[in-house]
């Protein structure tokens, strides 16, 4: 299907069961592959990004198979991967590409890593330079600092200190954190510059603890992998729901509440979540939504004042901590009572597309007045939304967040709706499931 026409959605209300978190799924799959013995992974995300990781792991000699329900049984390698030669195509899966680059540098083989054309535009130089500090032998097959790459056998220096920039992508630090326990030596990672997307690093540290490696950190500047670190499988582990995906439905509940709809509840994340994107609920509260939360669920509707005015509140906020969910805030800003500004979102530039430029272009189609900064976006909503054809740039989050504009009483055409298979293959069915018939 090359496009999907969304008719105006009058109201939404109901409950959505979230798919597993992409970030947690890929971290768990990699750690299970590196640990010894069998790990049963339950509620793993079944989507393009995790499939790319699984295909790569199989090529690297890791045995896995589907168990009952949504479970996977992963037979770990007990350390470095057994396959000493592999050609891996990782599509546009940034987490998989960066983390596997780091781990494979320690595996003593020859590995080629490539992806789609957009992956060749996503920087990886800071991670490669950090790995080279440790003796890794990595060459670029195209432009310096960008994929594709070839990794060759090398004498890795174990222990000491390695530095990495933190202000481009937190995935560089995550890659090192996942790889360095393979050396068994005490190693300190020093972060240069401000570390962005800290909640995603928290997910990495949490998963490392679940697999037996406790990393010490001094603020967000240094991380110490202890001597003698070794991955141990937890036998069974569950993947919680995807908090970034939750943002679309929570925003839908708040927006729909402006005209009598809502509430919408998501199940799979809540107070016990380890994902930073659950804090998107705080953003919605600032915008006038009413939020309720349990251990494993969150519910959103318009607050009394917002419902009375028929508008959310405009915001001026720093979204460094939740850059993915910030895209949903940009669309919610179309329903606000004035101009909103999203700040510290420079990491959008190196995602599946240049999201700042893409969001600015598509928001303007709907009638919004946009000011695009280097790491910011100012959104002034129109007096009345216009129907539009939305281009998605092969970016799953563009498709999902712009679907919410149908709640503004306009028909929206989403080009390439299939791009949502990256993280949420059933997204449009889930949205239809809570729409008032």
Secondary structure, DSSP 4 states (H G I P E B T S, - for coil): --EEEE-----B-EEEEPPBPHHHHHHHHHHHHHSBSEEEEES---SHHHHHHHHHHHHTT-EEEE-STT-EEEE--SSS-S-SEEEEE-TT-HHHHHHHHHHHTTTTSEEEEE--GGGGGSB-HHHHHHHHHTT-EEEESSSTTBS-EEEE---PPPSEEEEEE-SS-HHHHHHHHHHHGGG-S-EEEEEESPPP-HHHHHHHHHHHHHTT---EEETTTEEEEPTT---B--SEEEPPB-HHHHHHHHHHHHHHGGGT---EEEES-STT---GGGGHHHHHHHTTEEEEE-SSEEEEEE-HHHHHHT-BPP-EEE-GGGHHHHHHHHHHGGGBSS-EEEES-GGGGGSSS-HHHHHHHHHHHTT-EEEE-SS-EEEE--SS---EEEP-TT-HHHHHHHGGGGGGT--EEEETGGGGGGT-TTHHHHHHHHB--
